[in-house]
Every structure is written in C-alpha cells, then in structure tokens.
C-alpha cells in the first residue's frame, strides 16, 4: 500500500528510473500478489524470495541478497518503507556500500520517526535502526520529527510529507466505495464490526488469545463481527482450540479493496494493526486498538482511535461505550491529503537529479 502511490509518483519524475524489489518476506498470495493486482503495481523487477524464517535468518537473507543486487545495479538511491525486517535489511545493506567511484546510494526511509517506546516489538527495533542509518527521513506527523531530533537526527534530513497509506486509500476510493462489500456477508452499513489480530503478544499465548476471543464472542452476540484472519492467526486459533461460533465470523484474508470497503461500512474496528489505526482515522470509524502502546499517537489525538491494552478488562463494555459515542472527529491530521507520495517524489527528484 505504501509502495503503490510512491511508484506512480516517482515514475512521473523525468530523469528517474524506478525499479521495484520484492524481498519475498510476504509471499502468501492473500498477503502479497493480490495487493499488486488490486493496486495496479507492475510485477516486481526483482524478487529475492527470502520466504519465512526467524527474525535473524530472514533479515540476514534479505541483507545478503539485496547487497548483491545493489552492487550489481548501483542505484543512486534505495527507498524503504515501514518497519518490517526487509526495511531494516535493505537500508543496512545500502548504507554500507561504496561504489568504485567513491559514491554511495542514498537511503530514504518513508514513514520515519514513529515510536511505540516498546523495544519488545521487533518493528520498534527496525524503526530505530533504519532511522539511524537513513540519509533522508520522510515523516507522517510532527511527533515523528520530535522523536527523531530527540535521538540526535539532523533536522535537515527530516521532511514532513504526510501519509502514503492515505494516498493509497484516496487513489483507490473510486473502486472501494461502490463495492459495499458488507452485502457479501448479508449486513447493512453500520450493522457489524470488524476485527484483525496478528501480533505475537495477542495471538501467540493461549492465556492472551482465549480471553480476547471470549470478549469478541461477547460483543458479537450484540453486534456481528467479521474477522479476516491472517494465516498465522488462524493456525494459532486452531492450536489453542478456539472455535468461535454464531455471529463471530472468521473468514479468509481479504484483498485491499474488499477490506477497505468492509472497514468503511463498519460500526467499529477492533485491531492490533498499526496501519489500520490510520485508515480508521481517515474513514472516521471508531477503533479500539488491542495493544499497550501505539507508534501512531496522532490517531488518538486527531482521529478515532482508542488504545485499550493487549489484555483489556470489560472489552465488550468499552466497545459498546465507543459505539454509543457520537463524537467522532471529522478533521484529518495535517497533510493526510493524498499527496504525500507527490511530495516525496519531488524531494527525491531534487536531491538525485541536482547531482547529475
């Protein structure tokens, strides 16, 4: 979702040649191919096929294979997005390379500066390290700049551009809005809730997963819930012997367009995802985030998000209180206007082409 708008805007900059590298970290069709198809992304120029592995092994595979690719192609810049293992590995590989002429690739990080303050999250380690070695840091909110300068990052490297996740949503909205995907489940707009869970803190331990699912079942008795389950989450539910029934409907992962359509018509969202906190803010859908922290505080101060913890007591009560609150913020965070990728492309174009 972050690459799609970037790809389009960068290709509009005269003099830039753009290549897409798919590391293969996400390789399941439902978690990868369908996004390329629905978002109009061309097939990747290169697929590193790293597949699934523990953090160290997966990061190491990406680092080794991407380093070889950079040495072979000698790009002027490497653009990485988000906070996954591939983000750190590609940034690290590029930051250590020096070409024969003494130059080195510029490393740009899109969605820089987000912090949860929880270093037990692998994504937090990836974020901190990537920002430390990046040459250009593109931020989605002012809190990110504050975080980066507090960590000693030169403010001249930081560019507040907005949120490319919102760019993707805005560009796809003409195809999302007519879908009304809730009708596929026999629902009316506002007559259901939506759930996603995938973080280890919520799904890897039975003592956390079982109470959460019991609370979701309780909510579903009054408001039907649709739960598109990540393959890993579905496996954990089976291993824990959790078998939801009735109005708590576990379904296969959805495509981007279908999921956003379903989200746009939902009465409430319950999630542990970072990006979904942003999408609910844009769509003005009440969101309960099942985590103890968030790296996106602007979704609480300017949006619809409420942080309820990873083991919330009285989750059902909190959900219905939130549903009954008619005070849904209408103003969007600054620069969440669908033009973040355009700003990034302009800045990168100026930085790279001015050196030619």
C-alpha positions as CSV (number, residue, x, y, z in Angstrom):
1,X,0.0,0.0,0.0
2,X,2.9,2.4,0.6
3,X,4.8,1.4,-2.5
4,X,1.9,1.8,-4.9
5,X,1.5,5.6,-4.7
6,X,5.3,6.1,-4.5
7,X,5.8,4.0,-7.6
8,X,3.4,6.1,-9.6
9,X,4.7,9.5,-8.5
10,X,8.4,8.6,-8.8
11,X,7.8,7.4,-12.4
12,X,6.4,10.8,-13.2
13,X,9.7,12.5,-12.4
14,X,11.6,13.0,-15.6
15,X,15.1,11.5,-15.4
16,X,14.4,8.9,-12.7
17,X,14.4,5.2,-13.5
18,X,12.4,3.2,-10.9
19,X,12.7,-0.5,-10.1
20,X,10.6,-2.4,-7.5
21,X,12.3,-5.1,-5.4
22,X,10.1,-7.6,-3.7
23,X,12.1,-9.3,-0.9
24,X,9.6,-12.2,-0.6
25,X,9.1,-11.6,3.1
26,X,5.4,-11.6,2.5
27,X,4.8,-14.4,-0.1
28,X,1.3,-15.8,0.5
29,X,-1.0,-14.9,-2.4
30,X,-3.6,-13.4,0.0
31,X,-0.9,-11.3,1.7
32,X,1.1,-10.2,-1.4
33,X,0.0,-11.0,-5.0
34,X,-3.5,-9.7,-4.6
35,X,-2.1,-6.3,-3.5
36,X,0.0,-6.0,-6.6
37,X,-3.1,-6.8,-8.7
38,X,-5.6,-4.5,-7.0
39,X,-3.2,-1.5,-6.5
40,X,-2.0,-1.5,-10.1
41,X,1.6,-2.3,-9.2
42,X,3.7,-3.8,-12.0
43,X,5.3,-7.1,-11.4
44,X,8.5,-6.6,-9.3
45,X,11.7,-6.2,-11.3
46,X,13.4,-8.5,-8.8
47,X,12.1,-11.0,-6.3
48,X,14.6,-12.0,-3.6
49,X,12.4,-15.0,-2.5
50,X,13.6,-14.9,1.1
51,X,10.4,-16.6,2.5
52,X,9.6,-17.2,6.1
53,X,12.2,-17.6,8.8
54,X,13.1,-16.4,12.3
55,X,13.9,-12.7,12.5
56,X,17.7,-13.1,12.4
57,X,17.7,-15.6,9.5
58,X,15.1,-13.7,7.5
59,X,16.9,-10.3,8.0
60,X,20.2,-12.0,7.1
61,X,18.9,-13.4,3.9
62,X,17.5,-10.1,2.7
63,X,20.7,-8.3,3.7
64,X,22.9,-10.8,1.7
65,X,20.7,-10.9,-1.4
66,X,19.9,-7.2,-1.5
67,X,23.5,-6.2,-1.1
68,X,24.4,-8.3,-4.2
69,X,21.6,-6.6,-6.1
70,X,22.7,-3.1,-5.2
71,X,26.3,-3.8,-6.1
72,X,25.2,-5.2,-9.5
73,X,22.8,-2.3,-10.3
74,X,24.4,0.6,-8.4
75,X,21.3,2.6,-7.8
76,X,21.6,6.3,-6.8
77,X,19.0,5.7,-4.1
78,X,17.3,3.0,-2.1
79,X,13.8,3.8,-0.8
80,X,12.5,1.6,2.1
81,X,9.1,1.9,3.7
82,X,7.6,1.0,7.1
83,X,9.1,-1.2,9.8
84,X,9.4,-4.8,8.7
85,X,12.6,-6.9,8.6
86,X,13.1,-6.1,4.9
87,X,13.0,-2.4,5.7
88,X,16.0,-2.6,8.1
89,X,17.9,-5.2,6.0
90,X,17.7,-3.2,2.7
91,X,18.6,0.1,4.5
92,X,21.6,-1.6,6.2
93,X,22.9,-3.2,3.1
94,X,22.7,0.0,1.1
95,X,24.2,2.2,3.9
96,X,27.4,0.1,3.9
97,X,28.1,0.1,0.2
98,X,30.5,2.3,-1.6
99,X,30.8,2.2,-5.4
100,X,34.1,2.3,-7.3
101,X,33.8,6.0,-8.0
102,X,33.5,6.7,-4.2
103,X,29.8,7.4,-4.2
104,X,27.2,5.5,-2.3
105,X,23.4,5.1,-2.6
106,X,21.2,7.5,-0.7
107,X,19.0,5.7,1.8
108,X,15.5,7.2,2.1
109,X,13.0,5.9,4.8
110,X,9.3,6.5,4.2
111,X,7.3,6.6,7.5
112,X,10.2,7.5,9.6
113,X,10.2,8.6,13.2
114,X,7.3,6.5,14.5
115,X,7.9,5.2,18.0
116,X,5.9,2.9,20.4
117,X,8.6,3.1,23.2
118,X,8.3,-0.7,23.4
119,X,11.5,-2.4,22.4
120,X,10.0,-5.8,22.8
121,X,8.3,-5.2,19.4
122,X,10.6,-6.3,16.6
123,X,9.1,-3.4,14.5
124,X,10.4,-0.9,17.0
125,X,13.9,-2.1,16.7
126,X,13.6,-2.0,12.9
127,X,12.3,1.6,13.1
128,X,15.0,2.9,15.3
129,X,17.9,1.3,13.4
130,X,16.6,2.2,10.0
131,X,16.2,5.9,11.0
132,X,19.7,5.9,12.5
133,X,21.3,5.0,9.2
134,X,18.9,6.7,6.7
135,X,20.1,9.8,4.8
136,X,16.5,11.2,4.1
137,X,13.6,10.7,6.5
138,X,10.0,11.2,5.4
139,X,7.5,11.6,8.3
140,X,3.8,11.3,8.6
141,X,3.2,13.5,11.6
142,X,5.0,16.1,13.7
143,X,5.5,13.7,16.6
144,X,7.9,11.8,14.4
145,X,10.1,14.8,13.9
146,X,10.2,15.3,17.7
147,X,11.2,11.7,18.1
148,X,14.0,11.9,15.5
149,X,15.5,15.1,16.8
150,X,15.5,13.8,20.3
151,X,17.5,10.8,19.1
152,X,20.1,13.2,17.5
153,X,19.0,13.0,13.9
154,X,20.0,16.1,11.9
155,X,16.8,18.1,11.3
156,X,17.9,18.9,7.8
157,X,17.4,15.2,6.9
158,X,13.7,15.2,8.0
159,X,10.9,16.0,5.7
160,X,7.3,16.2,6.8
161,X,5.3,14.9,3.8
162,X,2.1,13.3,5.1
163,X,1.0,9.7,4.9
164,X,1.4,7.5,1.8
165,X,-1.1,4.9,3.3
166,X,-3.7,7.6,2.9
167,X,-2.6,8.3,-0.6
168,X,-3.3,4.7,-1.5
169,X,-6.7,4.8,0.1
170,X,-7.6,8.1,-1.7
171,X,-6.4,6.8,-5.1
172,X,-8.3,3.5,-4.7
173,X,-11.5,5.1,-3.2
174,X,-13.4,5.2,-6.6
175,X,-13.1,1.4,-6.7
176,X,-13.7,0.9,-3.0
177,X,-16.8,2.9,-2.5
178,X,-19.1,1.1,-4.9
179,X,-18.1,-2.4,-3.6
180,X,-20.3,-2.2,-0.5
181,X,-18.6,-5.5,0.5
182,X,-20.7,-5.8,3.7
183,X,-23.5,-7.0,1.5
184,X,-21.5,-10.2,0.8
185,X,-22.0,-11.1,4.4
186,X,-25.7,-10.1,4.5
187,X,-25.0,-6.9,6.5
188,X,-26.2,-3.4,6.2
189,X,-23.8,-0.4,6.6
190,X,-23.1,0.1,10.3
191,X,-24.7,-3.2,11.2
192,X,-21.4,-5.1,12.1
193,X,-17.9,-4.7,13.4
194,X,-14.6,-5.7,12.0
195,X,-11.6,-7.5,13.7
196,X,-8.0,-8.1,12.9
197,X,-5.4,-9.7,15.2
198,X,-1.9,-10.8,14.3
199,X,0.7,-9.5,16.9
200,X,2.5,-12.2,18.9
201,X,1.5,-10.5,22.2
202,X,-2.1,-11.2,21.3
203,X,-2.1,-14.5,19.4
204,X,1.0,-16.5,20.4
205,X,0.0,-17.1,24.0
206,X,-3.2,-19.0,24.8
207,X,-3.6,-17.1,28.1
208,X,-3.9,-13.9,26.0
209,X,-5.7,-15.3,22.9
210,X,-8.5,-17.1,24.7
211,X,-9.8,-14.2,26.8
212,X,-9.7,-11.9,23.8
213,X,-11.7,-14.3,21.7
214,X,-14.2,-14.8,24.5
215,X,-14.6,-11.0,24.7
216,X,-15.1,-10.8,20.9
217,X,-17.7,-13.5,21.1
218,X,-19.5,-11.5,23.8
219,X,-19.5,-8.4,21.5
220,X,-20.7,-10.5,18.6
221,X,-23.8,-11.5,20.5
222,X,-25.0,-7.9,20.2
223,X,-23.1,-6.7,17.1
224,X,-21.9,-9.3,14.5
225,X,-18.2,-9.3,13.9
226,X,-16.2,-10.2,10.8
227,X,-12.7,-11.4,11.5
228,X,-10.4,-11.8,8.4
229,X,-7.7,-14.0,9.9
230,X,-4.1,-13.9,8.9
231,X,-2.9,-17.5,8.2
232,X,-0.6,-17.4,11.2
233,X,-3.5,-16.2,13.4
234,X,-5.8,-18.9,12.1
235,X,-3.2,-21.5,12.9
236,X,-2.9,-20.2,16.5
237,X,-6.6,-20.3,17.0
238,X,-6.7,-23.9,15.9
239,X,-3.8,-24.8,18.2
240,X,-5.5,-23.1,21.1
241,X,-8.7,-25.0,20.4
242,X,-10.7,-21.7,20.0
243,X,-13.7,-22.3,17.8
244,X,-15.8,-19.1,17.5
245,X,-19.4,-19.6,16.6
246,X,-22.5,-17.7,15.6
247,X,-22.1,-14.0,14.8
248,X,-18.2,-14.0,15.2
249,X,-17.3,-15.0,11.7
250,X,-13.7,-15.9,10.9
251,X,-13.0,-15.6,7.2
252,X,-10.0,-15.8,4.9
253,X,-7.8,-12.7,4.4
254,X,-9.4,-10.1,2.2
255,X,-8.0,-8.1,-0.7
256,X,-7.2,-4.5,-0.1
257,X,-10.3,-3.2,-1.9
258,X,-12.6,-5.6,-0.1
259,X,-11.1,-4.9,3.3
260,X,-11.3,-1.2,3.0
261,X,-14.9,-1.4,1.7
262,X,-15.8,-3.5,4.7
263,X,-14.0,-1.2,7.0
264,X,-15.7,1.9,5.6
265,X,-19.1,0.5,6.5
266,X,-18.2,-0.9,9.9
267,X,-19.7,0.4,13.2
268,X,-16.4,-0.3,15.0
269,X,-12.9,-1.7,14.3
270,X,-11.0,-3.9,16.8
271,X,-7.4,-4.4,15.8
272,X,-3.7,-4.6,16.8
273,X,-2.5,-3.3,13.5
274,X,-0.7,0.0,13.0
275,X,-1.8,0.9,9.5
276,X,-5.5,0.2,10.3
277,X,-5.4,2.8,13.1
278,X,-4.6,5.3,10.3
279,X,-7.2,4.1,7.9
280,X,-10.0,4.2,10.6
281,X,-8.9,7.8,11.3
282,X,-9.3,8.7,7.7
283,X,-12.6,6.9,7.3
284,X,-14.0,8.2,10.7
285,X,-14.6,4.7,12.0
286,X,-14.3,4.2,15.8
287,X,-11.3,2.0,16.5
288,X,-10.2,0.1,19.6
289,X,-6.6,-0.9,19.5
290,X,-5.8,-4.0,21.4
291,X,-2.2,-3.0,22.4
292,X,-0.5,-1.4,25.3
293,X,1.1,1.3,23.1
294,X,1.0,2.7,19.7
295,X,3.6,4.3,17.4
296,X,0.8,6.4,15.8
297,X,-0.4,8.7,18.6
298,X,-1.9,11.1,16.1
299,X,-4.6,8.6,15.5
300,X,-5.7,9.2,19.1
301,X,-5.2,12.9,19.3
302,X,-6.6,13.7,15.9
303,X,-8.5,10.6,15.0
304,X,-10.9,7.9,16.0
305,X,-8.5,5.5,17.8
306,X,-8.6,4.5,21.5
307,X,-5.8,2.4,23.0
308,X,-7.3,-0.3,25.3
309,X,-4.4,-2.6,26.1
310,X,-3.5,-6.1,25.0
311,X,-5.4,-7.7,27.8
312,X,-8.3,-5.3,28.3
313,X,-10.9,-6.0,31.0
314,X,-14.5,-5.4,30.0
315,X,-13.7,-5.1,26.4
316,X,-17.3,-5.6,25.4
317,X,-18.4,-2.8,27.6
318,X,-15.7,-0.5,26.2
319,X,-16.7,-1.4,22.6
320,X,-20.4,-0.5,23.2
321,X,-19.4,2.7,25.0
322,X,-17.3,3.7,22.0
323,X,-20.1,2.7,19.6
324,X,-22.5,4.9,21.5
325,X,-20.2,7.9,21.4
326,X,-21.4,10.2,18.6
327,X,-18.4,12.5,19.0
328,X,-16.3,11.2,16.1
329,X,-13.6,13.6,15.0
330,X,-14.1,14.9,11.5
331,X,-10.8,16.9,10.9
332,X,-7.9,14.9,9.5
333,X,-4.3,15.1,10.7
334,X,-2.2,17.7,8.8
335,X,-1.1,16.6,5.3
336,X,-3.2,13.5,5.2
337,X,-4.5,14.7,1.9
338,X,-3.5,12.0,-0.6
339,X,-0.4,13.9,-1.8
340,X,2.4,12.5,0.4
341,X,3.9,10.5,-2.5
342,X,3.9,13.5,-4.7
343,X,5.9,15.5,-2.1
344,X,8.3,12.6,-1.6
345,X,8.9,12.3,-5.4
346,X,9.6,16.0,-5.7
347,X,12.1,15.9,-2.9
348,X,13.9,12.8,-4.1
349,X,14.0,14.2,-7.6
350,X,15.6,17.4,-6.4
351,X,18.2,15.5,-4.4
352,X,19.1,13.0,-7.0
353,X,18.9,15.0,-10.2
354,X,20.7,18.0,-8.8
355,X,23.8,15.8,-8.5
356,X,23.7,14.8,-12.2
